């Protein structure tokens, strides 16, 4: 039973700090290659790096990071304030004779945002690295994984009064949100997840978290927030007997209905101009593409919403089922795996699902009519996915600014090309003029845009000295085309480049 006792949590935090239980010192100890292997759920290389050492850092790494039983006398020496018994009292370990057996992981997690580098210590349930495999318990509380880091990196790094972390899990999104908010409300249907969140808040000396139990928006009925973040239980799971329903990933509804409910309910819990950011899956059913279905949900919202929805990848039913069966700890090739795979494929076939998309959703409560409705696929590698939040904040502000400008006002503005924009020209052998001009973004989403000579010329001349109108006038003379026609053709592309961060007002 987890017991997030504040005094014990603070003692544990002090002991871990004294032992230099941090990412960089331990990465240096077992090496970069071994550290990379941990990300592939391989602990042996790192354990080889620790050898037989019995210093505090080595003992705690084996016990709390890799889930390996340690002699209690070594644990007591490594944790002079909290002791092995304190771990037991917290619900993080149990004693077995002269040994201490971990019942949870406690791991350092480094991060970097616009305020600089930082590190959290995150407690959660034992995972595949610690257990070596096997099916998870249905009330398993996930630690910091790839999706957690993605959403944390997507969070807008702008000040907010109140933020809601919907489905907090181990609490990592709430910790990230608290860096920018006066107050964070963290909710979850899992009481075990809420206890981990309370524990992690104290360990990381974070106050201002209001932890509440309940499903979806029930715990915050009638309340509004400046921002809502969520890594909801969006995984699509067949609702048949024998298929496990993991609290951390399964919302208990058929198909992508839980995501639809989040979209439907989020607007009334946002202040005007407030934003919601979450990860989601959506299904393609017959001729109804997943992104089109998300658009329908947004447009059906009782509250007008700006929307920016990005599909990062799309899987067929077999690929999707394999991924999540493996995530639950069932090994491919086993009889149990085949039973689950058939259940998944039967469910998708019965409901006509041909594809499952995964991506990012950003919604904003519109003060008037929505001005933003972007539904796009962005499959290319992203230069720095963990730092997308700053980019999102910048381009949202840029969109709002350009959308408020008439064409005449935009023509009078002076633009600058972003410092990460480069241009590439492709020529056929011996040709005088390029066949393709490509503008490429070094940061943000790493976008590339094909441009005609006029648009490329405008971007190249946008150094803040001349207005858009002056540049287009000069280009019209140089290209020997009608200035009005050139302006009409180029201005929509200019607005799009502002929206994507290629050009800045």
N, C-alpha and C positions, 0 to 999 in steps of 0.2 A: 504494500500500500504506500503510494507516494505521500510524503509529508513535507511540503515546502516550508518548513520552519525557518523563519527569517534569520534567527541567530545562527543556526547550523549552516544555512546557505552562505552567510557572510564569512563564517569560519572556513568553509570549503573554498570560497573565492580567495581568501587570504593565503591558504595553504597552496593552492594552485599557482598563485602569483609568485610565491616564494620559491616554488619548484621550477619556475620559468616554463610553465605548462602553456606554451604559446606556439603558434604555427611556425614562425621563422626559426626559433632555436631548435625545434624538433626536426624541421625540414633539413636544417644544416646537419643535424646529428645523423640522420639515416640516408641523406642524399636526395637529390632532385629526382633521379630515376625511380627510386623506391617510393618517393612521395607521389609521383605520377601513377605508379602501380596501385596505390591506395584508391585512387579515383576509379580504377577498374576492379575494385573489390578484392585486390590481392594484398594481403598483409605480410606475407613471408619475407619479401625483400626488406621491409622496414624493421621487422623483428630481427633479421640478421644484422642490421645496422646497430640495434640495441645490444646485441650479444647477451652476455650473462650479467650485465651491470645491474647493481641493486641501489643505485642512487635514486632520489625521489622522482626525478623526471622519467627515468626508465621504468620504474615500478608503476607510476601512474599512467604512463603511455600504454603499457601492456594491459593494465586493469580497465582503464576508462575509455581508451580509444579502440583497443583491439579485443576487449572482452575476454581476457585471459585471467584465470584464477591466479591469485598471488598469495604468498605467505602473509598471514595477518601481521606478523611482527614487522615485515617490510612495509606494509601499508601504514601501520601506526607510525613508523619512522618518517614516512613520506608525508603524512598528514598529522603533524603534531597538535594542531588545534582541534580538528574535527574527529580524527581517528577513524579506524575501521568501523567501530560501533556507531559513529556519527553517520557514516554512509548507510549503514543498516537502518538507522532511525529516519533518515531521509527517504528510504525506499529505493536506494540506488545499488544496494548490495545485500548479500546474506552471508552469514558465517557458516562454515562447514568444517568442524574440527579446528585445525590450526590455519585454515585457509579462508580468504575472503573471495567470494564468488560474485562477480558483477551481475546485476539484474537490469542495468541500463547503461547507455553510453554517455560520456561527458566529453565533448570534443571542442577544441578551439576552432573558430571559424573567422578567418580574416576577411575584410571587405575594404572597399575604397569607394567613396562618393565625393561630391564636390567640396566637402569639408575636410577631405583628406583620408588617410588610412585609419583603420580601426580594427578591433577584434572583439568577438563575443565568445563566451563559453556557453555551449548549448548542450543541455541534457535532453535525451529522448530514449525511446526503446531500443533494445539491442537489434542491430540490423545484420545484413548478410556478411559484412566484414567481420563482425564480432561473433556471429554464430556459425559461419561457414556454410550457410544455406538452410533450406527447410522452409515449410510453409509458415507464414506469419500469423500471429493471433489477430482476430478480427478487430480487436480494439487497439491494435498497434498504433503508436504515435511516432510518426516519421520524423527523423532529424532533418538536417539541412541537406537537400538534394539539389539536382540540377534545376528543377522547376522553381524551388525556393529562391535560389540565387538569381534566376531569370527575373522573377517578379520583384525581388528586392532591388535589382538594378533598374527596373522599369519605373519604380516609384518616383514621382515628381519631387525633386529636391527643393521645394518651395514651402514657405512658412504656411502653417494651417492652425486653426484653433482646435478643432476636434477631428480626429480620424477614426474611422471604424475599420477594424481588421476582422473581416467576416470569415469564420472558419480558421481560427488562428493556429491550430496544430500545436507545435512546440513553441510558438510565439516569436519566431524570427522576424516575421513581417511587422509585428507590433513593435519590436525593438527598433527596427529600421524606421518605422513611421514616427516613433517618439523623438527621433533626432530633429524632426521638423514641426512637431505638433505640441501644443500645450497639454493636450489630453488624448489618450488613445483608449477606445473601448474595444476589447478583444473578446470575441464570442466563439463558442464551439458547442456542438452537440455532445462531445466527448468530455466527461468529467476528468478523465485521466489527462487529456490534452490540456485542459485548463490548469491542472495542478503543475504540469511541466512548465506551462507559461508563467505561472506565479513563481516557480522556482528559478527559472531562467532570468526573470526580471530582477530578482534579488541578487542572484549571483553576479549579474552585470550592472548592479547598482543603478537600476532604472526605476524611477518612480513615475507616477502619473498614468498607470495602467489600471483600467477598470475592467475586471474579468467577469464575464457573465455566461451562463449556460443557456442553451436553447438552439433551435433550428432556424437557419436563415435569418430573417429580419424580426422574428418574434421577440428576442431580448431587447430590441431597440424600437419597439412600436411607438410611433408618434414623435420620434427624435430625428433630427437632421444633423448632417456632418459636412464639413468642408471637403472631405475626401473619404472615399471608401476604397480599401484594397482587399483583395481576396484571392486566395489560391483554393477555390472551392472544390468539393469532391465531385469533379466533373467526369470521372472515368465512366464510360458506358459499359455496363455490366448486365448480362442476362439475368432476369428475375425468375430463376428457376431453382428448385431444390438442389442442393449439393454444390452450388457455386458460392464461394465465400463472399461476404459483403464487408469489405474493410472500411472502417469508419473514416480513415484518413483520405479515402479516394472515392468512395461510392456514396452517392446522395440518396439512394433508395428509390429513385424514380426510373421510369423506362426511357431508354435512349438518352437524348440530350435535353430532356425536359427540365432538369435542374438548372441548367444554364439559361434556358428560356425564362424560368421563374426569377432568377437573379436579375436578368435584363428587365423583366416586367416590374420588379419591385424596387429597383435601385433608385429610380428618379425621385420618388417621394421622400427618400431619406437623404437627399442632397440639398444643400442650400443653393439658390440661384448662382450659377457659375461653378458650383462644386463638381468635382470629378470622381469617377470610379474607374479603377484599373483592376483587371483580373485576367487570369488564364482560363482557357476553355477548350472543349472539344465541341464540334458540330458535325452533324451527319449530312451527307448527300443522299437523297432518296429519289431514285429515278431521275427525272429531269430537273428536280429542285436542288440546285447546288447549295452546299453548306453555307457559303457566304451570303447567298440570296436569302436563305432562311433566317440568318441572323439579322439581316436588314429588315425583314418583315417583323421580327420581334421588336426591334428598336422603333420602327414606325408605328407599332401597335401600343407603345408605351403611353400610359395616361398622362405622362409628363413629357413635354418636348425635350428631346435629347440630341445634342451633337454626338457624332459617332465616328470613331476611327478604329476599324477592325482589321487586323493583319493576320493573315494565314501564313504560318511559317513552314508547315509541312502537311502533307496529306498521305494517309496510309490506306491500303485496301483492307478488307475485313480480316484476312489471314494475318497480315503484318500487325494489325492493331491487336488482335487477340493474343498473338504470340508475345508481344511486348508486355502486356499487362498480366498475363498468366505467369510469365517469368518474374515480373515485379513482385508478385505475391509469394514467390519462393518455390514454385512448382517447376521442377526441372523438365526440359524438353525430353521426349522419348519415354517418359514414365507413363504408366496406365492412367494416373491421375491427370496428367497433362492432356492426354487424348480425350478424356471425358470432358474436361473444361473447354478444350478447343472446339469440340463438336457443339457444346452448349452455346458458345459465342457465335459460331457460324450459323447455327440454326436460328438464333435470335436475329442476326442481321438479315438472313435470307427471308425470314417471315415478315420483316418490316420493310423490305425493299431497300436496304442500305447498301450502297456500292462503294462508299468512300467515307473516311472520317478525317476531318481537318483538325489541326491544333493551332492555336495562335493567341494573340494578345487582343484584349478588348479595352478600349478607352472610351468612356461615355462621360458626357458633361451635361448638366442640367442647363438648358438654354434659357436665357432671360427672355428671349422673344422667339422668333422663328429660327430653327437650326440653320447654321451656316456651314457646318462641316458634316459631310457624309462620305467618308472614305472607306471602301471595302476592297482590300487589295491583297495580292499574294506577294510575299517577299521571301523567296526561297534562298537567296544568296547568303553566303556567310556575312555576318555582321562584324565589323572591325572590333568593336568593344561592347559586347552585349551587356556587360555588367555596368556600363556607364550610360545607358540609353536614356535614363531619366532626365538628365540635363538637356539632352538633345530634344526630347519630347517637349519639355517645358519651353525651350527656345522656339521651336517651330509652331507650337500652339499659339504662343504670343505673336509670332510673325503672321500666322494665318489670320488671327483676329485683326491685326493692324491692316493687312492688305485687303481683307474683305470689307473693311470699313471705308476704303478709298474708292472714289469714282475713277474711271479711266483717266479723266483729266487730272485728277489729283495725283494718281500714280505716275503719270508722265512728268509731273513737276518734281518728283522725288529723286534724290540722289542715292543710288544703290552701291553696295560694295560686294564683290565676290568673296565668298567664304574662303578662309586661308587654306582649307583642305581640298579645294576644288582644283582638279587638273584637267587638261585637255589632250586628247589623242586624235591624230588625223591619220586616216588610212588612204593610201594612194595605190592605184593600179600602176604597174611598172611603166615609167615614161610619161604618166599623166601629169598635167599641170595642176589640176584641181582635185581635191580629195573626194573619194566616193562616200566616205563616212567620217563624220566628226562626232567624237564621243566626249561628253563631259562626265567626269567621274568624281565621286565623293569619297574622300579618305576616311571620314568619320561617319557619325550617324548610322544610317542603315547601309552605308556602302553602295549607294545607288549609282547607276550609270544611265545617262540620258543621251539619246541621239539628237543632235542639233543641226539645223541648217546654217549656212554661213552667216545669216543675219543674227540669229540667236547667239551663235558662238561669238560673233563680233561684239554683241551687246554685253555678254558676260565678260569678255576680255577687256572691254573698255570701262567696266563698272568698278572704278576705284574711288568713287565719291566726289570726283571733281565735276562731272557733267551730270545733268539730269537725264532721266530715261528718254524724255522727249528730244533733248539735244543729241543724244547718241543715235536715236532712230533717225533723226533728220540727216545726220552725217552719213549714216549707213545707206539711207535711201539714195543720196547723191552718189555714193561710192558704187553701189550696186545697180544704179540707173533704173530704179523702180519708183512707183508712186508712193509717197510718204504715208498717205492715209491708208492705203492697202497694206503696206508693210506694218504699220502700227496695229491695224486690226488683226493681222495674222500673228504678230509676235506677243502682244500684251497677255493673252491667256497663258502662254508658255512662261512668261515672266512671273505671273502670279503663281503658277505651279512650282517654279524654281524657288520662289520665296517660301512657299509652303514646305518644300523639302529641305530647305536650309542651304541651297546653293548660292542664293542671293540674299543679302541682308539689307533691310531698310535702315 
